[in-house]
Amino acid sequence: MNDIDLIRDLGQLDDKLDSLSRAHARESAREPEARQALAHATAEASETAKALAGLREAERSASREVTLYQKRRAAATRALEQGLGDPEAAQRQVEQCAQIIDEFETRQLELLEAIETAQQTLAERQRVQSEAEQALGQHIVEAGEALAAIEAQRGRLQPQRDRAHEALPKDLGLRYDLVRSKKGSAVAALQDDDSCSTCRLRAPMAEASEIRRGLLKSCRGCGRYLLPPA
């Protein structure tokens, strides 16, 4: 194999390994994202449950106040009926108790409506939490399978890549590694209509002719090796 074929084969193997690395990163990110979604759903459900508990306690407190003032009103009513004490004071107490009872019963109705709404919200958020738990479990299984497949492919390709790199002349291998470390991506680019397919810089006519004849040249723009179309 000539140098161009060696560079082409090595570049293709590196491209495949780079693609596998990106796929590995994507799959590895799935579980943390699912855990974050579950944590958010759990926090919302917990917050709603706490608010619901507060509403229920407020409703019980209002109910106790209603019962208390109903007893006071009943006592004042009996005093009026039996002619005990100051009748005007007893009448005022009956009226005041009736007003307070009305206010607390109105508050109870408002709280009961709020409780019903909070119960519906809690049920919905618990449903979301349950779905998030199921999604996390599914992500763990799927990501594990995908990562295992990626590692299997990487295990097959890496030895091929290593052999392809060893087959390069030493100086060519060093330059390949240098360009790759700087570009962080494909080291080779196709010469397309005498231009680099990556940076689009047009090669001088003489160099373009040499590339078409199979000589290995580098792009003066991005530094990548320029390869003739296969």
C-alpha positions as CSV (number, residue, x, y, z in Angstrom):
1,M,0.0,0.0,0.0
2,N,1.2,3.5,-0.8
3,D,1.2,6.4,1.7
4,I,-2.1,7.8,0.4
5,D,-3.9,4.4,0.9
6,L,-2.3,4.1,4.4
7,I,-3.5,7.6,5.4
8,R,-6.9,7.0,3.9
9,D,-7.4,3.7,5.8
10,L,-6.1,5.2,9.1
11,G,-8.3,8.2,8.7
12,Q,-11.4,6.1,8.1
13,L,-10.6,4.0,11.2
14,D,-10.1,7.2,13.3
15,D,-13.4,8.6,12.0
16,K,-15.2,5.5,13.1
17,L,-13.5,5.5,16.5
18,D,-14.4,9.2,16.9
19,S,-18.0,8.4,16.0
20,L,-18.0,5.7,18.7
21,S,-16.6,8.1,21.3
22,R,-19.4,10.6,20.5
23,A,-22.0,7.8,20.8
24,H,-20.5,6.7,24.1
25,A,-20.7,10.2,25.4
26,R,-24.3,10.5,24.4
27,E,-25.3,7.2,26.0
28,S,-23.4,8.0,29.1
29,A,-25.3,11.3,29.5
30,R,-28.7,9.6,29.3
31,E,-28.7,8.2,32.9
32,P,-27.7,11.5,34.6
33,E,-30.4,13.3,32.6
34,A,-33.0,10.7,33.6
35,R,-31.9,10.9,37.3
36,Q,-32.2,14.7,37.1
37,A,-35.8,14.4,35.7
38,L,-36.7,12.0,38.4
39,A,-35.3,14.2,41.1
40,H,-37.3,17.2,39.8
41,A,-40.5,15.1,39.6
42,T,-39.9,13.8,43.2
43,A,-39.3,17.3,44.5
44,E,-42.5,18.6,42.9
45,A,-44.6,15.7,44.3
46,S,-43.1,16.2,47.7
47,E,-43.7,20.0,47.7
48,T,-47.3,19.4,46.6
49,A,-47.8,16.7,49.3
50,K,-46.5,19.2,51.9
51,A,-48.8,21.9,50.7
52,L,-51.8,19.5,50.8
53,A,-51.0,18.5,54.4
54,G,-50.9,22.2,55.3
55,L,-54.3,22.8,53.7
56,R,-55.8,19.8,55.5
57,E,-54.5,21.1,58.8
58,A,-55.9,24.5,58.1
59,E,-59.3,23.0,57.3
60,R,-59.3,21.0,60.5
61,S,-58.5,24.2,62.5
62,A,-61.4,26.0,60.8
63,S,-63.7,23.1,61.6
64,R,-62.6,23.3,65.3
65,E,-63.3,27.0,65.4
66,V,-66.8,26.4,63.9
67,T,-67.6,23.8,66.5
68,L,-66.3,26.1,69.3
69,Y,-68.5,29.1,68.2
70,Q,-71.5,26.9,67.6
71,K,-71.2,25.8,71.3
72,R,-70.9,29.5,72.4
73,R,-73.9,30.4,70.3
74,A,-75.9,27.6,71.7
75,A,-75.0,28.7,75.3
76,A,-76.1,32.3,74.6
77,T,-79.3,31.1,72.9
78,R,-80.2,29.0,76.0
79,A,-79.5,32.0,78.2
80,L,-81.9,34.1,76.2
81,E,-84.6,31.4,76.2
82,Q,-84.2,30.9,80.0
83,G,-83.9,34.6,80.8
84,L,-80.5,34.2,82.4
85,G,-78.1,37.1,82.7
86,D,-78.1,40.2,80.5
87,P,-80.4,39.5,77.5
88,E,-78.8,42.2,75.3
89,A,-75.3,40.8,75.9
90,A,-76.6,37.3,75.2
91,Q,-78.2,38.6,71.9
92,R,-74.9,40.3,70.9
93,Q,-73.0,37.1,71.6
94,V,-75.5,35.1,69.4
95,E,-75.1,37.5,66.5
96,Q,-71.3,37.7,66.9
97,C,-71.0,33.9,67.0
98,A,-73.2,33.6,63.9
99,Q,-71.0,36.0,62.0
100,I,-67.8,34.3,63.1
101,I,-69.3,30.8,62.2
102,D,-70.2,32.2,58.8
103,E,-66.7,33.4,58.2
104,F,-65.1,30.2,59.3
105,E,-67.5,28.1,57.2
106,T,-66.7,30.2,54.2
107,R,-63.0,29.7,54.9
108,Q,-63.7,25.9,55.2
109,L,-65.3,25.9,51.7
110,E,-62.3,27.7,50.2
111,L,-59.9,25.3,51.9
112,L,-61.9,22.2,50.7
113,E,-61.8,23.5,47.1
114,A,-58.0,24.2,47.5
115,I,-57.6,20.6,48.9
116,E,-59.4,19.1,46.0
117,T,-57.2,21.0,43.5
118,A,-54.1,20.1,45.5
119,Q,-55.1,16.4,45.4
120,Q,-55.5,16.5,41.7
121,T,-52.1,18.2,41.3
122,L,-50.5,15.7,43.6
123,A,-52.0,12.8,41.7
124,E,-50.6,14.2,38.4
125,R,-47.2,14.9,39.9
126,Q,-47.0,11.4,41.4
127,R,-47.9,10.0,37.9
128,V,-45.0,12.0,36.4
129,Q,-42.7,10.8,39.2
130,S,-43.7,7.2,38.5
131,E,-43.1,7.6,34.7
132,A,-39.7,9.2,35.5
133,E,-38.8,6.2,37.7
134,Q,-39.7,3.8,34.9
135,A,-37.8,6.0,32.3
136,L,-34.7,5.9,34.5
137,G,-34.9,2.1,34.8
138,Q,-35.3,1.8,31.0
139,H,-32.4,4.2,30.4
140,I,-30.2,2.2,32.6
141,V,-30.9,-1.0,30.7
142,E,-30.8,0.6,27.2
143,A,-27.7,2.6,27.9
144,G,-25.9,-0.4,29.4
145,E,-26.7,-2.4,26.2
146,A,-25.7,0.4,23.9
147,L,-22.4,1.0,25.8
148,A,-21.6,-2.7,25.7
149,A,-22.1,-2.7,21.9
150,I,-20.0,0.4,21.5
151,E,-17.2,-1.1,23.6
152,A,-17.4,-4.3,21.5
153,Q,-17.0,-2.3,18.3
154,R,-14.2,-0.2,19.8
155,G,-12.5,-3.4,20.8
156,R,-12.6,-4.6,17.2
157,L,-11.5,-1.4,15.6
158,Q,-8.8,-0.2,17.9
159,P,-6.3,-3.0,17.1
160,Q,-7.0,-2.4,13.4
161,R,-6.3,1.3,13.9
162,D,-3.1,0.5,15.8
163,R,-1.8,-1.7,13.1
164,A,-2.7,0.9,10.4
165,H,-0.7,3.6,12.3
166,E,2.3,1.3,12.8
167,A,2.3,0.7,9.0
168,L,3.0,4.4,8.4
169,P,6.5,5.6,7.9
170,K,7.7,7.1,11.2
171,D,7.9,10.7,10.0
172,L,4.5,10.4,8.4
173,G,3.0,8.9,11.6
174,L,4.4,11.8,13.6
175,R,2.9,14.4,11.3
176,Y,-0.4,12.5,11.3
177,D,-0.5,12.6,15.1
178,L,0.5,16.3,15.2
179,V,-2.3,17.3,12.8
180,R,-4.8,15.2,14.6
181,S,-3.9,16.7,18.0
182,K,-4.3,20.2,16.6
183,K,-7.5,19.6,14.6
184,G,-9.2,17.1,16.9
185,S,-10.9,15.6,13.9
186,A,-10.3,14.2,10.5
187,V,-6.7,14.4,9.4
188,A,-7.3,13.8,5.7
189,A,-9.6,15.8,3.4
190,L,-10.6,14.9,-0.2
191,Q,-9.4,17.1,-3.0
192,D,-12.6,18.3,-4.5
193,D,-12.2,20.2,-7.8
194,D,-8.7,21.1,-6.8
195,S,-9.9,22.5,-3.4
196,C,-9.7,21.1,0.1
197,S,-13.1,19.6,1.0
198,T,-12.7,20.8,4.6
199,C,-11.5,24.5,4.4
200,R,-12.2,24.9,0.7
201,L,-8.8,26.5,0.0
202,R,-7.8,25.9,-3.7
203,A,-4.5,24.1,-4.2
204,P,-2.0,25.6,-6.6
205,M,-2.2,24.0,-10.0
206,A,1.1,22.2,-9.8
207,E,0.2,20.7,-6.4
208,A,-3.3,19.7,-7.6
209,S,-1.7,17.8,-10.4
210,E,0.7,16.0,-8.1
211,I,-2.1,15.0,-5.8
212,R,-4.0,13.6,-8.8
213,R,-0.9,11.6,-9.7
214,G,-0.9,10.0,-6.2
215,L,1.6,12.2,-4.4
216,L,0.9,13.0,-0.7
217,K,0.4,16.7,-0.1
218,S,-0.9,18.9,2.8
219,C,-3.5,21.6,2.5
220,R,-1.9,25.0,2.9
221,G,-5.0,26.2,4.7
222,C,-5.9,23.7,7.4
223,G,-2.9,21.4,7.2
224,R,-4.8,18.2,6.5
225,Y,-3.6,15.7,4.0
226,L,-5.2,16.1,0.6
227,L,-6.3,12.8,-0.9
228,P,-7.5,12.3,-4.4
229,P,-11.1,10.9,-4.7
230,A,-11.0,7.1,-4.2
